[in-house]
Amino acid sequence: VEGHNFDIRKNLLEFDDVANDQRKVIYQQRNELMAADDVSGTIKTLREEVLNATIDTYIPPQSLDEQWDIPGLEKALEQEFGLKLPVARWLEEDDELHEETLRQRLLEEMEQRYAEKEAIAGAPVMRDFEKAVMLQVLDGHWKDHLAAMDYLRQGIHLRGYAQKNPKQEYKREAFEMFSAMLDNIKHDVVSIVSRVQIRAEEDVEAIEEQRRSEAPRQYQHPEAGGLGLAEEPPGEAAAAPRKPVVREGRKIGRNEPCPCGSGKKYKQCHGKLS
């Protein structure tokens, strides 16, 4: 029994070692982020890496032009990075534009758009924003990864029924999950900082002024009057006199038979309710 318990503790320790190794990597990266004042260099590196990975999906390396999915690439650039670029037109107009030069042009466009946003917001604001995004994305994905690792650990023993070593399978799948998490972190960071909308101060003031001017008109829909939904002016409903309730028909005597047909006198039947 003691030997069996030792094996259990050993297996748990080996499983914990995998999680601890991953935790060390994440905590080291997080501590470096917290201590850094400027992560723009990291953002620049991630931008190029993530963009190239996206391009690889639609323009496989060393592939023929017929294998390129340009409409898919244009859609992905717009959805993931907010870049609406006429890639198909570029290729039609420039016969010298091949895979490598296209990658370089897309990266230049991406960096130029980001530089324009930074020129509006200011470098200090963008540096704080970049750091906050990286920390938030890192923490969110790490929390999800820990939950997925716990789920994997609970069911890993089932691999034994498939003649596989559960510990080796756990290490392999945990590594794959960790690698996928790192890729997702990179992608999400680049996507968020690329799609952020920056407005100049005068534009913000103009928008706020427009909202204030429209506020009084937001209580009633333009078509509400035709639907009988227009609001009454304050106090008008309270000032209108209430009409007296008019009883229709002859008043029933209290000693007369009740009209409900029960045979009782009205005062002993429904007359009790009046």
C-alpha positions as CSV (number, residue, x, y, z in Angstrom):
1,V,0.0,0.0,0.0
2,E,2.8,2.4,0.9
3,G,4.5,1.7,-2.4
4,H,1.3,2.4,-4.2
5,N,0.8,5.7,-2.4
6,F,4.4,6.6,-3.3
7,D,3.7,6.0,-7.0
8,I,0.6,8.2,-6.8
9,R,2.6,11.0,-5.1
10,K,5.3,10.6,-7.7
11,N,2.9,10.9,-10.6
12,L,1.2,13.9,-9.1
13,L,4.7,15.5,-8.6
14,E,5.6,14.8,-12.2
15,F,2.3,16.4,-13.4
16,D,2.9,19.4,-11.1
17,D,6.4,19.7,-12.5
18,V,5.0,20.3,-16.0
19,A,2.7,23.0,-14.7
20,N,5.4,24.6,-12.6
21,D,7.8,24.8,-15.5
22,Q,5.2,26.6,-17.6
23,R,4.3,28.8,-14.6
24,K,8.0,29.9,-14.4
25,V,8.0,30.9,-18.0
26,I,4.8,32.9,-17.7
27,Y,5.8,34.6,-14.4
28,Q,9.2,35.5,-15.8
29,Q,7.6,37.2,-18.8
30,R,5.0,38.9,-16.7
31,N,7.7,40.3,-14.3
32,E,9.7,41.6,-17.3
33,L,6.6,43.3,-18.6
34,M,5.8,44.9,-15.2
35,A,9.4,46.2,-15.0
36,A,9.5,47.5,-18.5
37,D,8.7,51.2,-19.3
38,D,8.6,50.7,-23.1
39,V,7.4,47.5,-24.8
40,S,7.2,49.0,-28.3
41,G,10.1,46.9,-29.5
42,T,8.4,43.8,-28.4
43,I,5.2,44.9,-30.1
44,K,7.1,45.6,-33.3
45,T,8.6,42.1,-33.2
46,L,5.3,40.5,-32.5
47,R,3.6,42.5,-35.3
48,E,6.0,41.1,-37.9
49,E,5.7,37.6,-36.6
50,V,1.9,37.5,-36.4
51,L,1.5,39.2,-39.8
52,N,3.8,36.6,-41.5
53,A,1.9,33.8,-39.8
54,T,-1.3,35.2,-41.2
55,I,0.1,35.6,-44.7
56,D,1.4,32.0,-44.6
57,T,-2.2,30.8,-44.2
58,Y,-3.3,32.4,-47.5
59,I,0.0,32.5,-49.3
60,P,1.9,29.4,-48.4
61,P,5.7,29.8,-48.7
62,Q,7.2,28.8,-52.0
63,S,3.8,28.3,-53.5
64,L,2.5,29.1,-57.0
65,D,0.5,32.2,-57.7
66,E,-2.5,30.0,-58.5
67,Q,-2.5,28.7,-54.9
68,W,-2.7,32.2,-53.3
69,D,-6.0,33.0,-51.6
70,I,-5.9,36.8,-52.0
71,P,-9.6,37.5,-51.2
72,G,-9.1,35.4,-48.0
73,L,-6.0,37.4,-47.1
74,E,-7.7,40.8,-47.7
75,K,-10.6,39.7,-45.4
76,A,-8.3,38.4,-42.7
77,L,-6.2,41.6,-42.7
78,E,-9.3,43.7,-42.3
79,Q,-11.0,41.5,-39.6
80,E,-7.9,40.8,-37.5
81,F,-5.8,44.0,-37.9
82,G,-8.3,46.6,-39.2
83,L,-6.3,46.9,-42.5
84,K,-8.5,47.4,-45.5
85,L,-5.9,47.0,-48.3
86,P,-6.4,46.4,-52.1
87,V,-3.9,43.5,-52.3
88,A,-5.5,42.1,-55.4
89,R,-5.2,45.4,-57.2
90,W,-1.6,45.7,-56.1
91,L,-0.8,42.4,-57.8
92,E,-2.6,43.4,-61.0
93,E,-0.8,46.7,-61.3
94,D,2.7,45.5,-60.3
95,D,4.1,42.5,-62.1
96,E,7.2,42.7,-60.0
97,L,5.3,42.2,-56.8
98,H,6.1,38.7,-55.6
99,E,5.8,36.9,-52.2
100,E,8.6,38.5,-50.4
101,T,8.0,42.1,-51.6
102,L,4.3,41.7,-50.9
103,R,5.1,40.7,-47.3
104,Q,7.3,43.7,-46.9
105,R,4.7,46.1,-48.4
106,L,2.0,44.7,-46.0
107,L,4.3,45.1,-43.0
108,E,5.1,48.7,-44.1
109,E,1.4,49.5,-44.4
110,M,0.7,48.0,-41.0
111,E,3.5,50.0,-39.3
112,Q,2.5,53.2,-41.1
113,R,-1.1,52.9,-39.9
114,Y,0.1,52.3,-36.3
115,A,2.5,55.3,-36.5
116,E,-0.3,57.5,-37.6
117,K,-2.3,56.5,-34.6
118,E,0.6,57.1,-32.3
119,A,1.1,60.6,-33.8
120,I,-2.5,61.4,-32.7
121,A,-2.5,59.8,-29.3
122,G,1.1,60.6,-28.4
123,A,4.0,58.2,-27.6
124,P,3.4,58.1,-23.8
125,V,-0.2,57.1,-24.2
126,M,0.6,54.4,-26.7
127,R,3.4,53.0,-24.5
128,D,1.0,52.7,-21.5
129,F,-1.7,51.2,-23.8
130,E,0.7,48.6,-25.2
131,K,1.8,47.5,-21.8
132,A,-1.7,47.3,-20.4
133,V,-2.9,45.2,-23.4
134,M,0.0,42.8,-23.1
135,L,-0.6,42.2,-19.3
136,Q,-4.3,41.8,-19.8
137,V,-4.0,39.4,-22.6
138,L,-1.3,37.4,-20.9
139,D,-3.3,37.1,-17.6
140,G,-6.5,36.1,-19.5
141,H,-4.9,33.4,-21.6
142,W,-2.9,32.0,-18.6
143,K,-6.1,31.7,-16.5
144,D,-7.8,29.8,-19.3
145,H,-4.7,27.6,-19.8
146,L,-4.7,26.6,-16.1
147,A,-8.3,25.5,-16.4
148,A,-7.6,23.5,-19.5
149,M,-4.5,21.9,-17.9
150,D,-6.6,20.8,-14.9
151,Y,-9.2,19.3,-17.3
152,L,-6.4,17.4,-19.1
153,R,-4.9,16.1,-15.9
154,Q,-8.3,14.7,-14.7
155,G,-8.8,12.6,-17.9
156,I,-5.2,11.7,-18.8
157,H,-5.4,8.3,-17.2
158,L,-7.8,7.2,-20.0
159,R,-4.8,7.3,-22.4
160,G,-3.7,4.0,-20.8
161,Y,-6.6,2.2,-22.4
162,A,-5.1,3.1,-25.8
163,Q,-1.8,1.5,-24.8
164,K,-0.2,5.0,-24.3
165,N,1.9,6.2,-21.4
166,P,-0.3,8.8,-19.6
167,K,2.6,10.7,-18.3
168,Q,4.2,11.1,-21.7
169,E,0.9,12.0,-23.3
170,Y,0.3,14.6,-20.6
171,K,3.7,16.2,-21.2
172,R,3.2,16.1,-25.0
173,E,-0.3,17.6,-24.9
174,A,0.6,20.1,-22.2
175,F,3.5,21.3,-24.4
176,E,1.2,21.7,-27.4
177,M,-1.4,23.6,-25.4
178,F,1.3,25.9,-24.0
179,S,2.7,26.6,-27.4
180,A,-0.8,27.3,-28.8
181,M,-1.5,29.6,-25.8
182,L,1.7,31.6,-26.6
183,D,0.7,31.9,-30.2
184,N,-2.8,33.1,-29.2
185,I,-1.3,35.7,-26.9
186,K,0.9,37.1,-29.6
187,H,-2.0,37.2,-32.1
188,D,-4.4,38.9,-29.7
189,V,-1.9,41.5,-28.6
190,V,-1.2,42.5,-32.2
191,S,-4.8,42.4,-33.2
192,I,-5.9,44.6,-30.3
193,V,-3.2,47.3,-30.7
194,S,-3.7,47.3,-34.4
195,R,-7.5,47.7,-34.4
196,V,-7.7,50.4,-31.7
197,Q,-9.4,53.6,-32.8
198,I,-7.6,56.8,-31.9
199,R,-9.4,60.2,-32.2
200,A,-8.0,63.6,-32.0
201,E,-9.0,65.8,-29.0
202,E,-11.0,68.2,-31.2
203,D,-12.9,65.2,-32.7
204,V,-13.8,63.9,-29.3
205,E,-15.1,67.4,-28.3
206,A,-17.2,67.6,-31.5
207,I,-18.7,64.1,-30.8
208,E,-19.6,65.1,-27.2
209,E,-21.2,68.3,-28.3
210,Q,-23.3,66.4,-30.8
211,R,-24.4,63.9,-28.2
212,R,-25.4,66.8,-25.8
213,S,-27.4,68.5,-28.5
214,E,-29.2,65.3,-29.4
215,A,-30.0,64.3,-25.8
216,P,-33.3,66.2,-25.4
217,R,-34.7,64.5,-28.6
218,Q,-34.0,61.0,-27.5
219,Y,-37.1,60.6,-25.3
220,Q,-39.5,60.3,-28.2
221,H,-39.3,58.4,-31.4
222,P,-40.2,60.6,-34.5
223,E,-43.0,58.2,-35.4
224,A,-44.3,57.9,-31.8
225,G,-47.0,60.4,-32.4
226,G,-48.6,58.4,-35.2
227,L,-48.7,55.4,-33.0
228,G,-50.3,57.1,-30.0
229,L,-47.1,56.8,-28.0
230,A,-46.4,60.5,-27.6
231,E,-45.7,61.5,-24.0
232,E,-48.0,63.9,-22.2
233,P,-46.7,67.2,-20.9
234,P,-45.9,67.0,-17.2
235,G,-48.9,67.8,-15.0
236,E,-51.4,67.5,-17.8
237,A,-52.7,64.1,-16.8
238,A,-53.0,65.1,-13.2
239,A,-54.8,68.4,-14.1
240,A,-57.5,66.6,-16.1
241,P,-60.8,66.1,-14.1
242,R,-61.8,62.6,-13.4
243,K,-65.2,61.6,-14.8
244,P,-67.7,60.1,-12.4
245,V,-68.5,56.4,-12.8
246,V,-72.0,56.1,-14.3
247,R,-74.0,53.0,-13.2
248,E,-76.1,51.5,-16.0
249,G,-79.5,50.0,-15.3
250,R,-81.8,50.0,-12.2
251,K,-80.3,49.8,-8.7
252,I,-81.0,46.4,-7.1
253,G,-82.6,46.4,-3.7
254,R,-80.8,44.7,-0.9
255,N,-83.8,42.4,-0.1
256,E,-84.4,41.5,-3.8
257,P,-83.3,38.2,-5.2
258,C,-79.7,38.3,-6.4
259,P,-79.5,38.4,-10.2
260,C,-76.9,35.7,-10.3
261,G,-79.7,33.1,-9.8
262,S,-78.5,31.7,-6.5
263,G,-81.9,32.2,-4.9
264,K,-80.4,34.2,-2.1
265,K,-81.2,37.8,-1.3
266,Y,-78.9,40.3,-3.0
267,K,-77.6,41.6,0.4
268,Q,-76.6,38.0,1.4
269,C,-74.9,37.2,-2.0
270,H,-73.2,39.6,-4.4
271,G,-74.5,42.5,-2.5
272,K,-71.8,41.8,0.1
273,L,-69.2,42.9,-2.4
274,S,-70.7,46.3,-3.0
